[in-house]
Amino acid sequence: MSEEASAVTEDASKESTITGKLDEVKDFMLILNADDGVSYAINYDKKPDDLKNYKVGDRITITYTGKLTQMDPFTGTIVSITAAK
């Protein structure tokens, strides 16, 4: 495996978190108004089980893998959703 491919694989499996207010939930995605003032559309193939514990307006923390940006589609995986502290 090339050094570049190894870096991409490592980045895709690294867990990150983002915290904010749950703004909208659809069958295929959710909108999070993050604490940094940016809204993120986070799509998924199957609605995360943890999501049923929260409603629009709740502050949550999402643990995810992959890359999350404001402009590009989310290509990672949601690992967990928990109540924000």
N, C-alpha and C positions, 0 to 999 in steps of 0.2 A: 504494500500500500504506500502510495506516495505521501510525502509530508503534508501536502495540502489536503488530500483526502482524509488523512488521519485527523487533522485539525477540524475539518468539517464534521466528522463523526463525533469527535470529542465535544464540540460545541453543541451538537444536536442532542446529546445525552445529558448535558449539564443542566441541573435544576436551578431555576430562578423563581423569584416571587414578585408579585405586584399587588398592591393594596388600593382599594378605592370603594366607591359606592356602586352597587349593582343597579344599572340604569334600565336595562331591557333584557328580556329572555325570549328567545325564539327556539324553534325546533332544532335549528342547526347552528346557532351562535348566541353569544351574549355580548352586551355592551357594558364595559366597565369604565366609569369616570374615575380615573386614577388620581391618587393624591398629588401627582405632579401637574394636575390640571388638564391632562390629555385624555380624550376618550379613545378606548381601544375596542375594536371588534374582534372577538375571540371565537373562532369557529370550531366546530367539532363534528365528527361523524355520528357519534352516539352521545346523547346528553349525559354529562357526568352525574353519577348517583348522588354525590354530595350536593349538587345544585338544588335538589328538592327541599333541602333544609333552610333555604333562604328565599326571600322575596325581594322584589324591586324596592330599592331604598336602603337595603341592608348594607353595612360595611363588611366587606369580605377580603380575604387574602387568597390569591390563586397561586399555587405552586405549579410550574409548568416546565417543559423542556422545549428546546427550539428557540426560534427568534421571534420576538414580539416588537413590532414597530407600528407607528401610527399610519404609515403609508402602505406598507406591504401586507399581503394576506398572511395570517398566522399559519405557520406550517408545523408547529410543534404539537405537543400533547399536554392536556391538562392532567396533572398528577393528583392534585387535591384542591378542595375549596374549603376554607375554614373561616370562622368568624374573626374579623379583624380585632386586634387588641387596642 
